[in-house]
Structures are given as structure tokens and as C-alpha cells.
Amino acid sequence: MSTSKETVAHVLGQLEPLDVRARAMFGEYGLYCDEKIVALICDDTVFVKPSEAAEEYLDEVSLAPPYPGAKDYLAIPPERLADTDWLHEFIRRTADALPQPRKKKPRSR
């Protein structure tokens, strides 16, 4: 089962006005905040990348792999997605805790 475009639009709407974008990846989506991948949306569920900040912020930690063979991520309960203040803070803290992505080397021609 893959994630619906409606779910992605809803999650992005909940995260406005944060600088967050979604990118399609293998039938699912990656969520980027400040150009760092902070979460995945798989099977219509938001999975946040684990970090010290994220673990401290969640009341109930629900670890689960977003897809078979993946490392565990923090699954956000659907009722928490409705709390935009909580969601903004959670995503912001996660992005702040993650390192900057490595710059890719240019391809040789």
C-alpha cells in the first residue's frame, strides 16, 4: 500500500508555515525541513527520524519501521497530527537536532 497524495497534502498543510517540502520516493514520501530529511510518510503514517530531541518530546514513543527492512522511526499517532503547535515544535526540534546533509560531489563526465 502506498501513501495517498491527499495525506501528503494534509501533512504539509498542518506544517505550514514551516519550510517543509515532500519528495516522492519509491511510492512513498520523504519530508524535508531546512533541507534535512526529518520524516517519512509511508502507508499514510508519518514516521519521524529518531533523535534525542524527538524522543524527549514524544509522550508515547511508538517505534516502528516505515517499510520492511528499515530502521525504526517514531510513528506519530493520527490524533497528534491535528495538534499543529505540537507538530511544528516536534518537526522543528528534530530538524535542529539533525546534522546538515553532506554535499554531493559533482559527477565526472
N, C-alpha and C positions, 0 to 999 in steps of 0.2 A: 504494500500500500504506500502511496506517495502522498506528500503534503499538497493540499489544495491551495490555489492562488489566493482564495478568499481568506484562508488562515494567515498567510503571509501578509496580506494587506491589512488584516485586523491587527496583527502584532506590530507592524510598522506604524499604524495609526496610534496604537497605545503608547508607542515610544516617542512620538512627536513631542517636543521639538528637538530631541537629541539627534546628533549627527550619526544616524544609523541607516545602513542600507542592507538589502538582502541580495544574495547572489545564488543563482541556481547551481546546484552541484549534484550530479548523479540522480536526478529526480527529487531531490530534497533541497534544502536551502541553508546557506551559512549567513549568520548575522554579523555584520561588521560595525564596530563603533570606534571612531578615530582610527580607521584603517586596520584595526586589530580584530581578528575573529573571536567574538565573545560567546557565541552560541550557535547552535544548530536547530533547525526546525525539521523534525523527522516524524512522519506519521501524525502530523497535526499537533505535535507536542514540542514545546520549547525546552531545549537542553542547554544549560549554561555551562561553560567551561569551568572546571573546578579551579579555585584559587583560595588563598587564606581569607581574603575579603569576602568572597561569596559564601564560604562555609560559615563565617561568623554572622552573616546577615540573614541566612535562612533559619527559620524556626524549626522546620522539619526537613531534614535532608533526605531526599529520595534519590539515591544513586542508581543509575540505570544506563546501559549502553544505548546510544541513539540509533544504532543499527548493528546487526550481527558482526561480531569480531571487533567492535570499537571499545575504547576505554570508557569507563563510566563517566557520565556527566551528571549534573544536577538537574533533575527534571522539575520544571515549575508546575505546580498544581494549577489547573484551569481557573480556579477562583482567584488566584493571585494575579493572573493576567489582567483582571478588571481593576486592580488597585494600581493606578498609574503612578502615583507618588512612590510607592514601594518598588514598582518595576523600574522606574527611572533610576532610582538610587542604587538598586541592585546591579543593573547593567553598567552604570557609571563606575561604581566601585570595582566591578570586575574588570572593566577596561583599564582603569587606573592601575590595577594590580598586575596586569599582564605586560610583558616586555614588548618593546617595539618590534615589529616584524623585521626580519633580516632583509636587506636589499638584495635583489636578484642580480646576478651577473648578466651583462648583456650577452646575447647569443653571438657566437662566431659565425661568420658567413663563409 
